[in-house]
Amino acid sequence: MEKYIESLSEREQEVLQWLTSGASNREIGRRLYITESTVKRHVYNIFGKLNVRNRTQAALQARRLGITPQPNFTQFWEGGLG
């Protein structure tokens, strides 16, 4: 399992944390100040590195690896953080 985390870049880990929170590509891009197409590229790379086919499988794998959802997701989009 550790090999999966080590293979993910720091940015991919951030994207995965937001993905695990249920954020859309657009929301992830806004939060991380990157374009939606860049988010899509990161998600594609994450799928390959985790050997999964969709966001649900990626989120489940992330939880198994100890990557927790972004705790401030709801607050952020409701105006609480930003």
ZIVEN-V205218 format. One record per residue. N is the residue number from 1. NEAR is the number of other ideal C-beta (glycine too) atoms within 12 Angstrom. D_CENTER is the distance of its C-alpha to the mean C-alpha in Angstrom with 2 decimals. Layout:
N&NEAR&D_CENTER + N&NEAR&D_CENTER
This chain:
1&16&17.24 + 2&10&17.23 + 3&11&17.44 + 4&24&13.94 + 5&22&12.51 + 6&13&15.17 + 7&19&14.40 + 8&30&10.87 + 9&16&11.44 + 10&14&10.72 + 11&22&8.76 + 12&33&6.68 + 13&29&6.25 + 14&28&5.52 + 15&41&2.95 + 16&43&1.93 + 17&33&4.01 + 18&39&4.04 + 19&43&3.50 + 20&32&5.71 + 21&29&7.65 + 22&20&8.60 + 23&30&7.97 + 24&20&9.34 + 25&26&8.95 + 26&18&11.83 + 27&22&10.65 + 28&37&7.59 + 29&25&10.36 + 30&20&12.83 + 31&27&11.18 + 32&27&10.50 + 33&13&13.78 + 34&23&12.95 + 35&15&14.15 + 36&21&12.64 + 37&14&13.98 + 38&22&12.23 + 39&31&8.78 + 40&21&10.38 + 41&21&11.60 + 42&32&8.47 + 43&37&7.25 + 44&22&10.90 + 45&23&11.07 + 46&40&8.41 + 47&27&10.52 + 48&17&13.55 + 49&25&12.91 + 50&35&12.05 + 51&15&14.83 + 52&24&13.37 + 53&15&14.25 + 54&16&12.00 + 55&28&8.94 + 56&16&11.09 + 57&20&11.94 + 58&36&8.52 + 59&29&7.95 + 60&19&11.53 + 61&27&11.35 + 62&36&8.75 + 63&20&11.31 + 64&19&14.07 + 65&26&12.91 + 66&16&12.93 + 67&28&9.37 + 68&18&9.83 + 69&20&8.28 + 70&28&8.72 + 71&14&12.47 + 72&19&13.53 + 73&25&11.69 + 74&16&15.01 + 75&14&17.18 + 76&20&15.55 + 77&21&16.07 + 78&10&19.43 + 79&9&20.64 + 80&11&20.65 + 81&13&18.89 + 82&12&19.59
